[in-house]
Amino acid sequence: MIIRILISFLMCCFLGWLLCDISPNKEYTWYSGIWHGMFFLINFVRSWFTDALYKAEIYTTAYNVFYWIFSILSVLGVLFGGAGRRRY
């Protein structure tokens, strides 16, 4: 069970790095705000262990709005979503 969770977490970190690695010198728009918000938790954990950013440093107002909306939704999804009770 623990190995399965660890492998899933590492796969998510790899996907976060692959799909939405944040560059500190690039300006991001609303579309990137959605992606960065969806991968907020993964990038946040990655920022503990590496120099990865979890939010862009240069962004538009629309980026900021969508980033916070999708960050909140992703945290709520992890807390209250999930697979629920599985029956095998």
PyMOL commands that set and color helices and strands:
alter all, ss='L'
color gray80, all
select helices_A, chain A and resi 2-20+30-38+40-49+61-80
alter helices_A, ss='H'
color red, helices_A
select strands_A, chain A and resi 27-28+58-59
alter strands_A, ss='S'
color yellow, strands_A
deselect
rebuild
show_as cartoon
